């Protein structure tokens, strides 16, 4: 529970909300209290100035304090203040509450000296203090602060409640697709590679779901290829092994003589078996990136001519025309001579195997920027469009009968693809059924 994504979302949101509400509460509360204090001080200052003016004017008009008690009582009810006025000797001459008249008063609150208008003569002292019996114009500071704090607290609690509900809904919305992905991943882990994440989300969650489905598709394809590989290897090994076993049993049962012809047949089957094992080993090294390549600047035209030369006799035997389409000069290429020659050999072997008598095979090359393109084109039987994307897969044959006359071990094009990619190039196939095929690859120009 505590480790779930939903719980972490809720906890994180709650911490953020509490910190935010707490900070706002403290800031607003203190700022409000400061503002109220400043307002009270300003109001007190204004009331002092107002009463000073009124009392000084009264003293100036009446030439004394006669009748000042009624003025003080009237203004006290308006200002909500307890007003006390003393003469120059400190005797109370006016008290809005009427309790200290005639008494000596030193002032429980700060007082201000009274001066008559124009003459500036000191005639007494004015004292103001809050009168609890009179309803003030504004509530006291403490009451206002407490009221504001209660308002902020209620608003904060309401905000936390709403935030909790929104957090619950949003966290569920975010965590539910991830949980669905986890369930699908668990099913994939148990071997059901057909499972896919059925999510229609957008944004990062949608990208994650699409990446997950792509990964599942690749896993399913890899598993299918692995099964095909096991079946194909077993099939390819079974044929020569069965032949060898059959020859040996025939010799043992004295059905055949262990003569030169029999030994030659056994040797051919063993050679075929050894070639298949060597090709599988070479392919595994290429796919693991452990194939040793010796790069040198080579003349690609010379390489093509030397590789094509041994195939002229075999092509002539099948009445196939083998020609070269090469320019006078091409930039040197940075390659491993033996490996690129092997690529050409595999492509020529494939072309000769699938081109009938009277057909034509062309080997060509041309510069393409910082690369050189090499191709082998034939006028053979061609490849169906549905099979074309798979021709570089190991053991894949367009001829599903797996006849050796139409495709050897089924590893030649796969090895060619891996060798070209190891050189930093690309290989591709183009074909039309009944019209022939064109296999081309690029290799980098030597610096």
Long-range contacts (C-beta under 8 A, 24 or more apart in sequence): 4-175, 5-171, 5-174, 5-175, 5-178, 5-179, 6-171, 6-172, 6-175, 9-167, 9-170, 9-171, 9-174, 9-175, 10-164, 10-167, 10-168, 10-171, 13-163, 13-167, 13-171, 14-160, 14-163, 14-164, 14-167, 17-159, 17-160, 17-163, 17-167, 18-160, 21-156, 21-159, 21-160, 22-156, 24-152, 24-156, 25-149, 25-152, 25-153, 25-156, 28-148, 28-152, 29-145, 29-148, 29-149, 29-152, 32-144, 32-145, 32-148, 33-141, 33-145, 36-141, 36-144, 36-145, 37-141, 39-138, 40-138, 40-141, 43-137, 43-138, 44-128, 47-79, 47-81, 47-128, 48-112, 48-126, 48-128, 50-79, 51-75, 51-79, 51-83, 51-126, 51-128, 52-112, 52-114, 52-126, 55-85, 55-114, 55-124, 55-126, 56-114, 56-115, 56-116, 56-117, 56-123, 57-117, 59-114, 59-116, 59-123, 59-124, 60-116, 60-117, 60-118, 60-119, 65-93, 65-94, 65-123, 65-124, 68-93, 68-94, 69-93, 69-94, 69-95, 69-98, 69-101, 72-96, 73-98, 76-131, 76-134, 77-134, 79-128, 79-137, 80-130, 80-131, 80-134, 80-135, 80-136, 80-137, 81-128, 81-129, 81-130, 81-131, 81-134, 82-128, 82-129, 82-130, 82-131, 83-126, 83-127, 83-128, 84-111, 84-126, 84-127, 84-129, 85-114, 85-124, 85-125, 85-126, 85-127, 86-111, 86-124, 86-125, 86-127, 87-123, 87-124, 88-122, 88-123, 88-124, 90-125, 93-124, 96-131, 97-131, 97-133, 174-205, 177-201, 177-205, 177-209, 178-205, 178-208, 181-208, 181-209, 181-212, 184-212, 184-216, 185-212, 188-216, 188-219, 193-219, 193-220, 193-223, 194-220, 225-393, 225-394, 228-395, 229-394, 229-395, 232-394, 232-395, 232-410, 233-280, 233-395, 235-402, 236-276, 236-395, 236-409, 236-410, 237-273, 237-276, 239-404, 240-269, 240-270, 240-272, 240-273, 240-276, 241-273, 243-269, 244-269, 244-270, 244-273, 275-409, 276-409, 276-411, 279-409, 279-411, 279-412, 279-415, 280-411, 282-415, 283-394, 283-411, 283-414, 283-415, 283-418, 286-415, 286-418, 286-419, 286-422, 287-418, 289-422, 291-339, 291-418, 291-419, 291-422, 293-336, 293-339, 293-422, 293-423, 294-336, 294-337, 294-338, 295-334, 295-335, 295-336, 296-334, 296-335, 296-336, 296-337, 297-332, 297-333, 297-334, 297-446, 298-332, 298-333, 298-334, 298-335, 298-337, 298-340, 298-446, 299-330, 299-332, 300-330, 300-332, 300-333, 300-335, 300-365, 300-372, 300-374, 300-443, 301-326, 301-327, 301-329, 301-330, 301-365, 303-335, 303-337, 303-340, 303-341, 303-344, 304-344, 304-363, 304-365, 304-374, 306-341, 307-341, 307-344, 307-345, 307-348, 308-344, 308-348, 308-363, 311-348, 311-352, 314-352, 315-352, 315-361, 318-352, 318-355, 318-356, 318-357, 319-357, 319-358, 320-352, 320-355, 320-357, 320-358, 320-359, 320-360, 320-361, 321-359, 321-360, 321-361, 322-360, 322-361, 322-363, 323-360, 323-361, 323-362, 323-363, 324-362, 324-363, 324-364, 325-362, 325-363, 325-364, 325-365, 326-363, 326-364, 326-365, 327-365, 327-366, 327-367, 330-365, 330-366, 330-367, 330-372, 331-367, 331-372, 331-445, 331-446, 332-445, 332-446, 333-372, 333-443, 333-444, 333-445, 333-446, 334-423, 334-443, 334-444, 334-445, 334-446, 334-447, 335-423, 335-443, 336-423, 339-419, 339-422, 339-423, 340-419, 340-423, 340-443, 342-415, 342-416, 342-419, 343-416, 343-419, 343-420, 343-427, 343-441, 344-374, 344-376, 346-412, 346-413, 346-415, 346-416, 347-376, 347-413, 347-416, 347-439, 348-376, 349-408, 349-412, 350-407, 350-412, 350-413, 350-439, 351-376, 351-377, 351-378, 351-380, 351-437, 351-439, 353-405, 353-406, 353-407, 353-408, 354-378, 354-380, 354-381, 354-406, 354-437, 355-379, 355-380, 355-381, 355-436, 356-380, 356-381, 359-436, 367-445, 368-442, 370-444, 370-445, 371-425, 371-442, 371-443, 371-444, 371-445, 372-442, 372-443, 372-445, 373-440, 373-441, 373-442, 374-440, 374-441, 374-442, 374-443, 375-438, 375-439, 375-440, 375-441, 376-438, 376-439, 376-440, 377-436, 377-437, 377-438, 377-439, 378-436, 378-437, 378-438, 379-435, 379-436, 380-436, 380-437, 381-433, 381-434, 381-436, 382-431, 382-432, 382-433, 382-434, 382-435, 382-436, 382-437, 383-429, 383-431, 383-433, 383-437, 384-433, 385-433, 388-429, 388-431, 391-429, 392-416, 392-417, 392-427, 392-429, 413-439, 416-441
